[in-house]
């Protein structure tokens, strides 16, 4: 058997293995992906605006904060702003801040945050060129091809957690789907326990009620086996605080900012600005408002605790001006992501963006809008990609099939970020000398040495020709995604947790349930 026959035989065997993986719903090739644990983006971010234009947006934002201000519905937050020198109008709770005060607060915010996971292998850096990817967060519904669209359940929430644990390209856990079948006063207890028990990755804690936050942080602290003093100085979880755009911070969100700052945990401040509805219809105007809202919330965190870990969130998109419906993954969304990254870097803050789409089903629209959004996030220089896997229907549904489709896209982006070997072997002169003009490289020693690891190996994509694909059942990508999600759940193994820790968490939850759970208004 000559060299060409040997390599052709190997290639046919590898095709059969990949086809078998896909037919049995497995993860193609069992590809080693440990490089995905901490991504570093080697590419220079795209800049939407010139430095002078970014400075103009910055100055406009400071003018908004000084002349118009934000309505702040928390008496506690108003007192904090007032004591720092802000002008607080007791009549309408309007807080106006001088530029000097805003910039003094921002100077205290850290440029990078190190998040410590329960398993040190899952630690995550936030800032610089580090990229952390999270799951879909908070839809009231979930869906899959088998059962359709349903209200969120605890079982679905936990299955999404199992998927998050199973793929290295996911670094932090989002709130996934809302388990509506669990009472609201104890829901946070069970959601947090499931996160720390079913994954080793950075957990999410909702900022919705002081008692609920205290409970959830206590569960996370127990899971890490930390003393309170250590916990308060060690970021191990995160939350997202949204501004009620335009220009309003409600009581619950203010409490979240204050509580997370006090406990030293990461707070991602994200205005939700839809140009044409909750913000000006023009991109510079929408960004100026977004920036003012973000700076005000981040300033509050630094007034509570200078150096508290924070992240600048950008979530400016647009609406369909025919219907008023939100639109995501649009060219305007991508431009806003590029510009938001510039603004975050202007303040030396980590930057959050998102993987979003408006499709109602995991179809081509969902994929191309999500990929547009991902390009905006990655090339905008973001450090946290929220809603990285599973977002559908403008954020109203968490889709299991979309989760797998997104994992494929995310792994491709992760592979894109890996360095390219550039040495004598990579230049392949020996291989080029070996082949006569008009020949092929299938059988060269260089190809034989590299072909198994030379290229990205897909999880979901089917690279077979039409006839082979058709003979195997002609299964489309969405159906294959369903099969892979089901197989991944079936093969899932929970990470280890000390029995004493598990018991302590269980006892804490039982006690809090006996006490009636959390009052979400407090």
SULNOR-V688049 format. One record per residue. RES is the residue in one letter. PSI is psi in whole degrees, -180 to 180 (* if undefined). BURIAL is I if it has 16 or more other C-alpha atoms within 10 Angstrom, else O. Layout:
res:RES psi:PSI burial:BURIAL
res:RES psi:PSI burial:BURIAL
This chain:
res:X psi:125 burial:O
res:X psi:176 burial:O
res:X psi:-43 burial:O
res:X psi:-39 burial:O
res:X psi:-38 burial:O
res:X psi:-46 burial:O
res:X psi:-34 burial:I
res:X psi:-37 burial:O
res:X psi:-42 burial:O
res:X psi:-42 burial:O
res:X psi:-42 burial:O
res:X psi:-40 burial:O
res:X psi:-43 burial:O
res:X psi:-38 burial:O
res:X psi:-42 burial:O
res:X psi:-40 burial:O
res:X psi:-44 burial:O
res:X psi:-41 burial:I
res:X psi:-40 burial:I
res:X psi:-39 burial:O
res:X psi:-47 burial:I
res:X psi:-39 burial:I
res:X psi:-32 burial:I
res:X psi:15 burial:O
res:X psi:16 burial:I
res:X psi:176 burial:I
res:X psi:117 burial:I
res:X psi:123 burial:I
res:X psi:1 burial:I
res:X psi:44 burial:O
res:X psi:130 burial:O
res:X psi:128 burial:O
res:X psi:31 burial:O
res:X psi:-21 burial:O
res:X psi:-13 burial:O
res:X psi:-8 burial:I
res:X psi:-39 burial:I
res:X psi:109 burial:I
res:X psi:144 burial:I
res:X psi:124 burial:I
res:X psi:113 burial:I
res:X psi:-4 burial:O
res:X psi:144 burial:O
res:X psi:130 burial:O
res:X psi:147 burial:I
res:X psi:138 burial:I
res:X psi:118 burial:I
res:X psi:-37 burial:I
res:X psi:159 burial:I
res:X psi:165 burial:O
res:X psi:-39 burial:O
res:X psi:-39 burial:O
res:X psi:-40 burial:O
res:X psi:-39 burial:I
res:X psi:-35 burial:O
res:X psi:-41 burial:O
res:X psi:-43 burial:I
res:X psi:-49 burial:I
res:X psi:-36 burial:O
res:X psi:-40 burial:I
res:X psi:-44 burial:I
res:X psi:-35 burial:I
res:X psi:-39 burial:I
res:X psi:-46 burial:I
res:X psi:-33 burial:I
res:X psi:-40 burial:I
res:X psi:-34 burial:O
res:X psi:-48 burial:O
res:X psi:177 burial:I
res:X psi:144 burial:I
res:X psi:125 burial:I
res:X psi:116 burial:I
res:X psi:13 burial:I
res:X psi:117 burial:I
res:X psi:-37 burial:O
res:X psi:-46 burial:O
res:X psi:-40 burial:I
res:X psi:-41 burial:I
res:X psi:-40 burial:O
res:X psi:-46 burial:I
res:X psi:-45 burial:I
res:X psi:-46 burial:I
res:X psi:-25 burial:O
res:X psi:-8 burial:O
res:X psi:3 burial:O
res:X psi:156 burial:I
res:X psi:118 burial:I
res:X psi:118 burial:I
res:X psi:109 burial:O
res:X psi:-22 burial:O
res:X psi:-46 burial:O
res:X psi:16 burial:O
res:X psi:32 burial:I
res:X psi:126 burial:I
res:X psi:123 burial:I
res:X psi:135 burial:I
res:X psi:135 burial:I
res:X psi:148 burial:I
res:X psi:-37 burial:O
res:X psi:-39 burial:O
res:X psi:-44 burial:O
res:X psi:-49 burial:I
res:X psi:-31 burial:O
res:X psi:-40 burial:O
res:X psi:-44 burial:I
res:X psi:-30 burial:I
res:X psi:-23 burial:I
res:X psi:-17 burial:I
res:X psi:137 burial:I
res:X psi:145 burial:I
res:X psi:-25 burial:I
res:X psi:150 burial:I
res:X psi:135 burial:I
res:X psi:116 burial:O
res:X psi:126 burial:I
res:X psi:121 burial:I
res:X psi:166 burial:I
res:X psi:-37 burial:I
res:X psi:117 burial:O
res:X psi:-24 burial:O
res:X psi:-19 burial:O
res:X psi:13 burial:I
res:X psi:151 burial:I
res:X psi:134 burial:I
res:X psi:139 burial:I
res:X psi:113 burial:I
res:X psi:175 burial:I
res:X psi:-131 burial:I
res:X psi:14 burial:I
res:X psi:144 burial:I
res:X psi:125 burial:I
res:X psi:137 burial:I
res:X psi:132 burial:I
res:X psi:173 burial:I
res:X psi:175 burial:I
res:X psi:152 burial:I
res:X psi:113 burial:I
res:X psi:8 burial:I
res:X psi:151 burial:I
res:X psi:-13 burial:I
res:X psi:159 burial:I
res:X psi:164 burial:I
res:X psi:154 burial:I
res:X psi:170 burial:I
res:X psi:-26 burial:I
res:X psi:-45 burial:O
res:X psi:-6 burial:O
res:X psi:-161 burial:O
res:X psi:127 burial:O
res:X psi:163 burial:O
res:X psi:149 burial:I
res:X psi:144 burial:I
res:X psi:162 burial:I
res:X psi:-36 burial:I
res:X psi:-43 burial:O
res:X psi:-43 burial:I
res:X psi:-46 burial:I
res:X psi:-32 burial:I
res:X psi:-37 burial:I
res:X psi:-38 burial:I
res:X psi:-41 burial:I
res:X psi:-40 burial:I
res:X psi:-43 burial:I
res:X psi:-40 burial:I
res:X psi:-26 burial:I
res:X psi:-15 burial:I
res:X psi:123 burial:I
res:X psi:-20 burial:I
res:X psi:-11 burial:I
res:X psi:125 burial:I
res:X psi:-33 burial:I
res:X psi:150 burial:I
res:X psi:130 burial:I
res:X psi:179 burial:I
res:X psi:2 burial:I
res:X psi:-117 burial:I
res:X psi:147 burial:I
res:X psi:118 burial:I
res:X psi:87 burial:I
res:X psi:-16 burial:O
res:X psi:3 burial:O
res:X psi:135 burial:O
res:X psi:142 burial:O
res:X psi:-31 burial:O
res:X psi:-15 burial:I
res:X psi:-1 burial:I
res:X psi:-42 burial:I
res:X psi:-32 burial:I
res:X psi:-48 burial:I
res:X psi:-36 burial:I
res:X psi:-43 burial:I
res:X psi:-42 burial:I
res:X psi:-44 burial:I
res:X psi:-40 burial:I
res:X psi:-48 burial:I
res:X psi:-21 burial:I
res:X psi:-36 burial:I
res:X psi:-13 burial:I
res:X psi:164 burial:I
res:X psi:10 burial:I
res:X psi:173 burial:I
res:X psi:121 burial:I
res:X psi:161 burial:I
res:X psi:141 burial:I
res:X psi:124 burial:I
res:X psi:138 burial:I
res:X psi:73 burial:I
res:X psi:77 burial:I
res:X psi:127 burial:I
res:X psi:-42 burial:I
res:X psi:-41 burial:I
res:X psi:-41 burial:I
res:X psi:-45 burial:I
res:X psi:-44 burial:I
res:X psi:-50 burial:I
res:X psi:-43 burial:I
res:X psi:-33 burial:I
res:X psi:-41 burial:I
res:X psi:-43 burial:I
res:X psi:-41 burial:I
res:X psi:-45 burial:I
res:X psi:-43 burial:I
res:X psi:-33 burial:I
res:X psi:-10 burial:I
res:X psi:35 burial:O
res:X psi:146 burial:O
res:X psi:157 burial:O
res:X psi:-42 burial:O
res:X psi:-40 burial:O
res:X psi:-43 burial:O
res:X psi:-43 burial:I
res:X psi:-16 burial:I
res:X psi:9 burial:O
res:X psi:102 burial:I
res:X psi:121 burial:I
res:X psi:-6 burial:I
res:X psi:178 burial:I
res:X psi:165 burial:I
res:X psi:168 burial:I
res:X psi:129 burial:I
res:X psi:124 burial:I
res:X psi:139 burial:I
res:X psi:141 burial:I
res:X psi:79 burial:I
res:X psi:140 burial:I
res:X psi:131 burial:I
res:X psi:48 burial:I
res:X psi:132 burial:I
res:X psi:119 burial:I
res:X psi:174 burial:O
res:X psi:-44 burial:I
res:X psi:-44 burial:I
res:X psi:-39 burial:I
res:X psi:-42 burial:I
res:X psi:-40 burial:I
res:X psi:-45 burial:I
res:X psi:-47 burial:I
res:X psi:-48 burial:I
res:X psi:-43 burial:I
res:X psi:-34 burial:I
res:X psi:-46 burial:I
res:X psi:-38 burial:I
res:X psi:3 burial:I
res:X psi:26 burial:I
res:X psi:155 burial:I
res:X psi:131 burial:I
res:X psi:122 burial:I
res:X psi:108 burial:I
res:X psi:115 burial:I
res:X psi:104 burial:I
res:X psi:144 burial:I
res:X psi:88 burial:I
res:X psi:117 burial:I
res:X psi:111 burial:I
res:X psi:132 burial:I
res:X psi:-12 burial:I
res:X psi:-69 burial:I
res:X psi:8 burial:I
res:X psi:163 burial:I
res:X psi:153 burial:I
res:X psi:-19 burial:I
res:X psi:144 burial:O
res:X psi:-47 burial:I
res:X psi:-39 burial:I
res:X psi:-43 burial:I
res:X psi:-40 burial:I
res:X psi:-37 burial:I
res:X psi:-41 burial:I
res:X psi:-47 burial:I
res:X psi:-46 burial:I
res:X psi:-42 burial:I
res:X psi:-44 burial:I
res:X psi:-42 burial:I
res:X psi:-45 burial:I
res:X psi:-38 burial:I
res:X psi:-44 burial:I
res:X psi:-42 burial:I
res:X psi:-38 burial:I
res:X psi:-41 burial:I
res:X psi:-43 burial:I
res:X psi:-38 burial:I
res:X psi:-27 burial:I
res:X psi:-33 burial:I
res:X psi:-46 burial:I
res:X psi:101 burial:I
res:X psi:132 burial:I
res:X psi:2 burial:I
res:X psi:138 burial:I
res:X psi:129 burial:I
res:X psi:165 burial:I
res:X psi:138 burial:I
res:X psi:119 burial:I
res:X psi:132 burial:I
res:X psi:126 burial:I
res:X psi:44 burial:I
res:X psi:123 burial:I
res:X psi:-160 burial:I
res:X psi:170 burial:I
res:X psi:160 burial:I
res:X psi:111 burial:O
res:X psi:-9 burial:O
res:X psi:-35 burial:O
res:X psi:-19 burial:O
res:X psi:1 burial:O
res:X psi:144 burial:O
res:X psi:148 burial:I
res:X psi:139 burial:I
res:X psi:156 burial:I
res:X psi:24 burial:I
res:X psi:165 burial:I
res:X psi:-38 burial:O
res:X psi:-38 burial:I
res:X psi:-44 burial:I
res:X psi:-44 burial:I
res:X psi:-41 burial:I
res:X psi:-37 burial:I
res:X psi:-43 burial:I
res:X psi:-47 burial:I
res:X psi:-37 burial:I
res:X psi:-38 burial:I
res:X psi:-40 burial:I
res:X psi:-43 burial:I
res:X psi:-43 burial:I
res:X psi:-43 burial:I
res:X psi:-29 burial:I
res:X psi:-33 burial:O
res:X psi:5 burial:I
res:X psi:47 burial:I
res:X psi:147 burial:I
res:X psi:155 burial:I
res:X psi:133 burial:I
res:X psi:136 burial:I
res:X psi:-166 burial:I
res:X psi:160 burial:I
res:X psi:104 burial:I
res:X psi:160 burial:I
res:X psi:171 burial:I
res:X psi:0 burial:I
res:X psi:148 burial:I
res:X psi:-3 burial:I
res:X psi:155 burial:I
res:X psi:73 burial:I
res:X psi:-164 burial:O
res:X psi:-40 burial:O
res:X psi:-44 burial:O
res:X psi:-40 burial:I
res:X psi:-46 burial:I
res:X psi:-33 burial:O
res:X psi:-39 burial:I
res:X psi:-41 burial:I
res:X psi:-36 burial:I
res:X psi:-47 burial:I
res:X psi:-39 burial:I
res:X psi:-38 burial:I
res:X psi:-40 burial:I
res:X psi:-41 burial:I
res:X psi:-52 burial:I
res:X psi:-48 burial:I
res:X psi:-7 burial:I
res:X psi:-4 burial:I
res:X psi:31 burial:I
res:X psi:154 burial:I
res:X psi:-25 burial:I
res:X psi:125 burial:I
res:X psi:102 burial:I
res:X psi:158 burial:I
res:X psi:33 burial:I
res:X psi:-32 burial:I
res:X psi:121 burial:I
res:X psi:-8 burial:I
res:X psi:135 burial:I
res:X psi:160 burial:I
res:X psi:43 burial:I
res:X psi:25 burial:I
res:X psi:5 burial:I
res:X psi:-15 burial:I
res:X psi:138 burial:I
res:X psi:120 burial:I
res:X psi:129 burial:I
res:X psi:-41 burial:I
res:X psi:-41 burial:I
res:X psi:-32 burial:I
res:X psi:-47 burial:I
res:X psi:-41 burial:I
res:X psi:-43 burial:I
res:X psi:-38 burial:I
res:X psi:-42 burial:I
res:X psi:-48 burial:I
res:X psi:-42 burial:I
res:X psi:-40 burial:I
res:X psi:-33 burial:I
res:X psi:-42 burial:I
res:X psi:-40 burial:I
res:X psi:-41 burial:I
res:X psi:-38 burial:I
res:X psi:-33 burial:O
res:X psi:-10 burial:I
res:X psi:145 burial:O
res:X psi:149 burial:O
res:X psi:126 burial:O
res:X psi:135 burial:O
res:X psi:92 burial:O
res:X psi:-170 burial:O
res:X psi:-40 burial:O
res:X psi:-41 burial:O
res:X psi:-31 burial:O
res:X psi:-19 burial:O
res:X psi:34 burial:O
res:X psi:-36 burial:O
res:X psi:-39 burial:O
res:X psi:-40 burial:O
res:X psi:-38 burial:O
res:X psi:-31 burial:O
res:X psi:-24 burial:O
res:X psi:131 burial:O
res:X psi:148 burial:O
res:X psi:135 burial:O
res:X psi:0 burial:O
res:X psi:-158 burial:O
res:X psi:164 burial:O
res:X psi:5 burial:O
res:X psi:-38 burial:I
res:X psi:7 burial:I
res:X psi:154 burial:I
res:X psi:-35 burial:O
res:X psi:-44 burial:I
res:X psi:-43 burial:O
res:X psi:-33 burial:I
res:X psi:-24 burial:O
res:X psi:-14 burial:O
res:X psi:-29 burial:O
res:X psi:-24 burial:O
res:X psi:7 burial:O
res:X psi:-34 burial:O
res:X psi:160 burial:O
res:X psi:133 burial:O
res:X psi:120 burial:I
res:X psi:153 burial:I
res:X psi:-45 burial:I
res:X psi:-38 burial:I
res:X psi:144 burial:O
res:X psi:112 burial:I
res:X psi:8 burial:O
res:X psi:159 burial:O
res:X psi:170 burial:O
res:X psi:-45 burial:O
res:X psi:-44 burial:O
res:X psi:-43 burial:O
res:X psi:-44 burial:O
res:X psi:-42 burial:O
res:X psi:-28 burial:O
res:X psi:5 burial:O
res:X psi:-8 burial:O
res:X psi:45 burial:O
res:X psi:128 burial:O
res:X psi:173 burial:O
res:X psi:-39 burial:I
res:X psi:-41 burial:I
res:X psi:-41 burial:I
res:X psi:-39 burial:I
res:X psi:-40 burial:I
res:X psi:-44 burial:I
res:X psi:-42 burial:I
res:X psi:-41 burial:I
res:X psi:-44 burial:I
res:X psi:-43 burial:I
res:X psi:-38 burial:O
res:X psi:-43 burial:I
res:X psi:-42 burial:O
res:X psi:-33 burial:O
res:X psi:-3 burial:O
res:X psi:140 burial:O
res:X psi:130 burial:O
res:X psi:143 burial:O
res:X psi:156 burial:O
res:X psi:148 burial:O
res:X psi:133 burial:I
res:X psi:135 burial:O
res:X psi:-36 burial:O
res:X psi:-37 burial:O
res:X psi:-44 burial:O
res:X psi:-42 burial:I
res:X psi:-42 burial:O
res:X psi:-41 burial:O
res:X psi:-45 burial:I
res:X psi:-41 burial:I
res:X psi:-40 burial:O
res:X psi:-45 burial:I
res:X psi:-42 burial:I
res:X psi:-41 burial:O
res:X psi:-44 burial:O
res:X psi:-35 burial:I
res:X psi:-40 burial:O
res:X psi:-29 burial:O
res:X psi:-2 burial:O
res:X psi:4 burial:O
res:X psi:-156 burial:I
res:X psi:141 burial:I
res:X psi:109 burial:O
res:X psi:-9 burial:I
res:X psi:-6 burial:O
res:X psi:* burial:O
